[in-house]
Amino acid sequence: MLLLPIVLNSNTFMHYTKAFQEDWYVVGDDNDDKRKPLGLCLGILAVFVGHVFVVAYHYFVLKFQHWSGGELVSIQKEGAPNYYYLEELIGHLSQPEGFALLSMYLSGTWMYNLMPGSYYSFEGGIDLGKVALCLICQDGVQYVMHRLEHVVSPEIYKRSHKPHHR
């Protein structure tokens, strides 16, 4: 997901100014709408590209285990079902709610101008330090939330989080 914006902001490969028309990203006078379609399209495309990489990652992890003759080791202590990649992939792709919800979130925040002005601007490029800090913070919050779902209450775990492990 990070590669797409980095490549499109790189002058050495394919800068977004060479790949897209100006009216997709240039904001004119103060009366001009700051919500240009390029940012929204790239956001949704980055989510899709990230999803493709996750599916490919799981495929190659299983292939590597098969090629190396190793056994898949479950991290669950008991009751872990056998994992069949194709069956799980079909099941996963037949439930596109996550992608749809994220696309609706991105579209809603975009259309109703709910984000700061810098969210809609392509000026200034990418600050990799801030990107790294955002990823570290997001990963930390996600870890804490995941741990809380395990330890806060057996009832919460059973009703909301156990299906995630299935």
Phi and psi restraints in degrees (value plus and minus 20) as a CYANA .aco file:
   2 LEU   PHI     -96.4   -56.4
   2 LEU   PSI     -47.2    -7.2
   3 LEU   PHI     -84.5   -44.5
   3 LEU   PSI     -59.5   -19.5
   4 LEU   PHI     -78.7   -38.7
   4 LEU   PSI     -74.6   -34.6
   5 PRO   PHI     -86.0   -46.0
   5 PRO   PSI     -52.4   -12.4
   6 ILE   PHI     -86.1   -46.1
   6 ILE   PSI     -64.5   -24.5
   7 VAL   PHI     -83.4   -43.4
   7 VAL   PSI     -61.7   -21.7
   8 LEU   PHI     -94.8   -54.8
   8 LEU   PSI     -31.1     8.9
   9 ASN   PHI    -124.7   -84.7
   9 ASN   PSI     -18.9    21.1
  10 SER   PHI    -108.8   -68.8
  10 SER   PSI     111.2   151.2
  11 ASN   PHI     -97.2   -57.2
  11 ASN   PSI     -34.9     5.1
  12 THR   PHI    -104.9   -64.9
  12 THR   PSI     -41.8    -1.8
  13 PHE   PHI    -134.7   -94.7
  13 PHE   PSI    -103.1   -63.1
  14 MET   PHI    -163.6  -123.6
  14 MET   PSI      71.1   111.1
  15 HIS   PHI     -90.2   -50.2
  15 HIS   PSI     126.3   166.3
  16 TYR   PHI     -80.3   -40.3
  16 TYR   PSI     -47.1    -7.1
  17 THR   PHI     -87.8   -47.8
  17 THR   PSI     -42.6    -2.6
  18 LYS   PHI    -107.9   -67.9
  18 LYS   PSI     -43.4    -3.4
  19 ALA   PHI    -116.6   -76.6
  19 ALA   PSI     -42.2    -2.2
  20 PHE   PHI    -149.0  -109.0
  20 PHE   PSI     134.3   174.3
  21 GLN   PHI     -88.4   -48.4
  21 GLN   PSI     129.8   169.8
  22 GLU   PHI     -79.2   -39.2
  22 GLU   PSI     -56.3   -16.3
  23 ASP   PHI     -89.2   -49.2
  23 ASP   PSI     -24.8    15.2
  24 TRP   PHI    -105.3   -65.3
  24 TRP   PSI     -36.7     3.3
  25 TYR   PHI    -162.2  -122.2
  25 TYR   PSI     -36.2     3.8
  26 VAL   PHI    -106.5   -66.5
  26 VAL   PSI     108.6   148.6
  27 VAL   PHI    -118.7   -78.7
  27 VAL   PSI     107.8   147.8
  28 GLY   PHI    -102.6   -62.6
  28 GLY   PSI    -152.1  -112.1
  29 ASP   PHI     -88.9   -48.9
  29 ASP   PSI    -199.9  -159.9
  30 ASP   PHI     -83.4   -43.4
  30 ASP   PSI     -42.3    -2.3
  31 ASN   PHI    -102.9   -62.9
  31 ASN   PSI     -33.3     6.7
  32 ASP   PHI     -92.0   -52.0
  32 ASP   PSI     122.4   162.4
  33 ASP   PHI     -86.6   -46.6
  33 ASP   PSI     105.8   145.8
  34 LYS   PHI     -98.1   -58.1
  34 LYS   PSI     -31.8     8.2
  35 ARG   PHI    -108.6   -68.6
  35 ARG   PSI      68.4   108.4
  36 LYS   PHI    -108.1   -68.1
  36 LYS   PSI     129.2   169.2
  37 PRO   PHI     -90.0   -50.0
  37 PRO   PSI     -39.5     0.5
  38 LEU   PHI     -81.6   -41.6
  38 LEU   PSI     -65.8   -25.8
  39 GLY   PHI     -80.2   -40.2
  39 GLY   PSI     -66.0   -26.0
  40 LEU   PHI     -83.5   -43.5
  40 LEU   PSI     -65.3   -25.3
  41 CYS   PHI     -82.8   -42.8
  41 CYS   PSI     -60.6   -20.6
  42 LEU   PHI     -88.4   -48.4
  42 LEU   PSI     -55.6   -15.6
  43 GLY   PHI     -83.1   -43.1
  43 GLY   PSI     -67.6   -27.6
  44 ILE   PHI     -87.1   -47.1
  44 ILE   PSI     -59.9   -19.9
  45 LEU   PHI     -83.4   -43.4
  45 LEU   PSI     -58.8   -18.8
  46 ALA   PHI     -83.5   -43.5
  46 ALA   PSI     -58.0   -18.0
  47 VAL   PHI     -84.4   -44.4
  47 VAL   PSI     -63.5   -23.5
  48 PHE   PHI     -83.5   -43.5
  48 PHE   PSI     -66.4   -26.4
  49 VAL   PHI     -81.3   -41.3
  49 VAL   PSI     -62.2   -22.2
  50 GLY   PHI     -80.0   -40.0
  50 GLY   PSI     -59.5   -19.5
  51 HIS   PHI     -85.0   -45.0
  51 HIS   PSI     -62.2   -22.2
  52 VAL   PHI     -80.0   -40.0
  52 VAL   PSI     -62.6   -22.6
  53 PHE   PHI     -86.3   -46.3
  53 PHE   PSI     -56.7   -16.7
  54 VAL   PHI     -84.7   -44.7
  54 VAL   PSI     -65.0   -25.0
  55 VAL   PHI     -82.3   -42.3
  55 VAL   PSI     -64.0   -24.0
  56 ALA   PHI     -85.2   -45.2
  56 ALA   PSI     -60.2   -20.2
  57 TYR   PHI     -78.0   -38.0
  57 TYR   PSI     -68.7   -28.7
  58 HIS   PHI     -83.8   -43.8
  58 HIS   PSI     -57.4   -17.4
  59 TYR   PHI     -82.0   -42.0
  59 TYR   PSI     -69.0   -29.0
  60 PHE   PHI     -91.8   -51.8
  60 PHE   PSI     -49.4    -9.4
  61 VAL   PHI     -82.9   -42.9
  61 VAL   PSI     -64.9   -24.9
  62 LEU   PHI     -85.4   -45.4
  62 LEU   PSI     -60.2   -20.2
  63 LYS   PHI     -84.2   -44.2
  63 LYS   PSI     -62.1   -22.1
  64 PHE   PHI     -82.0   -42.0
  64 PHE   PSI     -62.3   -22.3
  65 GLN   PHI     -80.9   -40.9
  65 GLN   PSI     -61.9   -21.9
  66 HIS   PHI     -85.9   -45.9
  66 HIS   PSI     -67.2   -27.2
  67 TRP   PHI     -83.9   -43.9
  67 TRP   PSI     -57.3   -17.3
  68 SER   PHI    -101.3   -61.3
  68 SER   PSI     -25.8    14.2
  69 GLY   PHI      57.1    97.1
  69 GLY   PSI     -12.5    27.5
  70 GLY   PHI    -102.1   -62.1
  70 GLY   PSI     139.0   179.0
  71 GLU   PHI    -115.0   -75.0
  71 GLU   PSI     124.8   164.8
  72 LEU   PHI     -91.9   -51.9
  72 LEU   PSI     110.7   150.7
  73 VAL   PHI    -127.5   -87.5
  73 VAL   PSI     101.8   141.8
  74 SER   PHI     -95.4   -55.4
  74 SER   PSI     120.5   160.5
  75 ILE   PHI    -107.6   -67.6
  75 ILE   PSI     -31.1     8.9
  76 GLN   PHI    -100.3   -60.3
  76 GLN   PSI     121.7   161.7
  77 LYS   PHI     -91.6   -51.6
  77 LYS   PSI     -55.4   -15.4
  78 GLU   PHI    -174.8  -134.8
  78 GLU   PSI     134.3   174.3
  79 GLY   PHI      57.2    97.2
  79 GLY   PSI      -6.5    33.5
  80 ALA   PHI     -94.0   -54.0
  80 ALA   PSI     105.7   145.7
  81 PRO   PHI     -95.8   -55.8
  81 PRO   PSI     139.7   179.7
  82 ASN   PHI     -84.1   -44.1
  82 ASN   PSI     127.1   167.1
  83 TYR   PHI    -130.0   -90.0
  83 TYR   PSI      97.8   137.8
  84 TYR   PHI    -134.6   -94.6
  84 TYR   PSI      92.2   132.2
  85 TYR   PHI     -73.3   -33.3
  85 TYR   PSI     -72.6   -32.6
  86 LEU   PHI     -82.0   -42.0
  86 LEU   PSI     -62.6   -22.6
  87 GLU   PHI     -82.8   -42.8
  87 GLU   PSI     -64.1   -24.1
  88 GLU   PHI     -88.2   -48.2
  88 GLU   PSI     -58.0   -18.0
  89 LEU   PHI     -82.5   -42.5
  89 LEU   PSI     -66.1   -26.1
  90 ILE   PHI     -82.0   -42.0
  90 ILE   PSI     -64.3   -24.3
  91 GLY   PHI     -81.4   -41.4
  91 GLY   PSI     -62.0   -22.0
  92 HIS   PHI     -86.0   -46.0
  92 HIS   PSI     -67.1   -27.1
  93 LEU   PHI     -90.7   -50.7
  93 LEU   PSI     -39.7     0.3
  94 SER   PHI    -103.0   -63.0
  94 SER   PSI     -19.4    20.6
  95 GLN   PHI    -146.9  -106.9
  95 GLN   PSI      54.7    94.7
  96 PRO   PHI    -104.4   -64.4
  96 PRO   PSI       3.4    43.4
  97 GLU   PHI     -79.2   -39.2
  97 GLU   PSI     -61.9   -21.9
  98 GLY   PHI     -80.1   -40.1
  98 GLY   PSI     -67.3   -27.3
  99 PHE   PHI     -84.2   -44.2
  99 PHE   PSI     -62.4   -22.4
 100 ALA   PHI     -84.5   -44.5
 100 ALA   PSI     -63.4   -23.4
 101 LEU   PHI     -84.7   -44.7
 101 LEU   PSI     -62.4   -22.4
 102 LEU   PHI     -85.9   -45.9
 102 LEU   PSI     -59.8   -19.8
 103 SER   PHI     -83.8   -43.8
 103 SER   PSI     -60.2   -20.2
 104 MET   PHI     -86.8   -46.8
 104 MET   PSI     -59.9   -19.9
 105 TYR   PHI     -81.1   -41.1
 105 TYR   PSI     -69.3   -29.3
 106 LEU   PHI     -81.5   -41.5
 106 LEU   PSI     -63.3   -23.3
 107 SER   PHI     -85.1   -45.1
 107 SER   PSI     -62.8   -22.8
 108 GLY   PHI     -84.8   -44.8
 108 GLY   PSI     -67.1   -27.1
 109 THR   PHI     -85.0   -45.0
 109 THR   PSI     -51.5   -11.5
 110 TRP   PHI     -92.5   -52.5
 110 TRP   PSI     -71.3   -31.3
 111 MET   PHI     -86.6   -46.6
 111 MET   PSI     -54.5   -14.5
 112 TYR   PHI    -116.2   -76.2
 112 TYR   PSI      -8.7    31.3
 113 ASN   PHI      33.6    73.6
 113 ASN   PSI      26.4    66.4
 114 LEU   PHI    -108.6   -68.6
 114 LEU   PSI     -27.4    12.6
 115 MET   PHI    -121.7   -81.7
 115 MET   PSI     142.5   182.5
 116 PRO   PHI     -82.4   -42.4
 116 PRO   PSI     140.2   180.2
 117 GLY   PHI     -76.1   -36.1
 117 GLY   PSI     -53.8   -13.8
 118 SER   PHI     -84.6   -44.6
 118 SER   PSI     -42.8    -2.8
 119 TYR   PHI     -84.1   -44.1
 119 TYR   PSI     -50.3   -10.3
 120 TYR   PHI    -118.0   -78.0
 120 TYR   PSI     -22.8    17.2
 121 SER   PHI    -120.4   -80.4
 121 SER   PSI     123.7   163.7
 122 PHE   PHI    -125.5   -85.5
 122 PHE   PSI     -13.3    26.7
 123 GLU   PHI     -98.9   -58.9
 123 GLU   PSI     122.0   162.0
 124 GLY   PHI      76.1   116.1
 124 GLY   PSI     -30.9     9.1
 125 GLY   PHI      52.8    92.8
 125 GLY   PSI    -173.4  -133.4
 126 ILE   PHI    -134.5   -94.5
 126 ILE   PSI     109.7   149.7
 127 ASP   PHI    -113.7   -73.7
 127 ASP   PSI      79.4   119.4
 128 LEU   PHI     -81.7   -41.7
 128 LEU   PSI     -50.7   -10.7
 129 GLY   PHI     -83.1   -43.1
 129 GLY   PSI     -63.3   -23.3
 130 LYS   PHI     -88.5   -48.5
 130 LYS   PSI     -56.8   -16.8
 131 VAL   PHI     -82.0   -42.0
 131 VAL   PSI     -65.2   -25.2
 132 ALA   PHI     -82.6   -42.6
 132 ALA   PSI     -63.0   -23.0
 133 LEU   PHI     -82.4   -42.4
 133 LEU   PSI     -61.3   -21.3
 134 CYS   PHI     -81.8   -41.8
 134 CYS   PSI     -63.4   -23.4
 135 LEU   PHI     -84.8   -44.8
 135 LEU   PSI     -61.7   -21.7
 136 ILE   PHI     -83.8   -43.8
 136 ILE   PSI     -65.1   -25.1
 137 CYS   PHI     -82.8   -42.8
 137 CYS   PSI     -65.9   -25.9
 138 GLN   PHI     -81.6   -41.6
 138 GLN   PSI     -63.9   -23.9
 139 ASP   PHI     -84.5   -44.5
 139 ASP   PSI     -60.0   -20.0
 140 GLY   PHI     -84.0   -44.0
 140 GLY   PSI     -65.5   -25.5
 141 VAL   PHI     -83.0   -43.0
 141 VAL   PSI     -63.3   -23.3
 142 GLN   PHI     -83.8   -43.8
 142 GLN   PSI     -59.7   -19.7
 143 TYR   PHI     -82.7   -42.7
 143 TYR   PSI     -67.4   -27.4
 144 VAL   PHI     -81.1   -41.1
 144 VAL   PSI     -64.8   -24.8
 145 MET   PHI     -82.6   -42.6
 145 MET   PSI     -61.2   -21.2
 146 HIS   PHI     -83.8   -43.8
 146 HIS   PSI     -65.4   -25.4
 147 ARG   PHI     -82.3   -42.3
 147 ARG   PSI     -61.3   -21.3
 148 LEU   PHI     -82.5   -42.5
 148 LEU   PSI     -58.5   -18.5
 149 GLU   PHI     -82.1   -42.1
 149 GLU   PSI     -47.2    -7.2
 150 HIS   PHI    -101.0   -61.0
 150 HIS   PSI     -54.0   -14.0
 151 VAL   PHI    -133.3   -93.3
 151 VAL   PSI     -35.9     4.1
 152 VAL   PHI     -83.6   -43.6
 152 VAL   PSI     -70.3   -30.3
 153 SER   PHI    -177.4  -137.4
 153 SER   PSI     117.7   157.7
 154 PRO   PHI     -80.7   -40.7
 154 PRO   PSI     -52.5   -12.5
 155 GLU   PHI     -88.9   -48.9
 155 GLU   PSI     -63.5   -23.5
 156 ILE   PHI     -82.7   -42.7
 156 ILE   PSI     -64.6   -24.6
 157 TYR   PHI     -78.3   -38.3
 157 TYR   PSI     -67.1   -27.1
 158 LYS   PHI     -84.6   -44.6
 158 LYS   PSI     -62.0   -22.0
 159 ARG   PHI    -104.5   -64.5
 159 ARG   PSI     -55.3   -15.3
 160 SER   PHI    -131.8   -91.8
 160 SER   PSI     -47.8    -7.8
 161 HIS   PHI    -128.6   -88.6
 161 HIS   PSI     -49.7    -9.7
 162 LYS   PHI     -79.2   -39.2
 162 LYS   PSI     -59.8   -19.8
 163 PRO   PHI     -78.7   -38.7
 163 PRO   PSI     -50.3   -10.3
 164 HIS   PHI     -81.1   -41.1
 164 HIS   PSI     -56.3   -16.3
 165 HIS   PHI     -98.4   -58.4
 165 HIS   PSI     -39.5     0.5
